[in-house]
């Protein structure tokens, strides 16, 4: 199993609309990716290691697939539509990481 993490780094000038992300963007992503996407998780950054420290990421979205190929085949036809929706909820350029889920 693999996990595609979409990380939105927190900066002093970033904006992120979690309601839109949760209620509109991620349902759009799930609809476009179909059954190839086996699970979705959303996280909102609260704090860093110290209580007064900003989180490293404003938000994170995680998409699970059986294989990298399954992700690529599901995402490629819809990449433009999914990416075009980003300005509707953030001005952050996301960082994407694909990881193998070990446990």
Secondary structure, 3 states (H helix, E strand, C coil): CEEEEEEEECCCCCCECHHHHHHHHHHHHHHHHHHHCCEEEEEECCCCCCCCCCCCEEEEEEEEECCHHHHHHHHHCCHHHHHHCHHHCECCCCEEEEEECCC
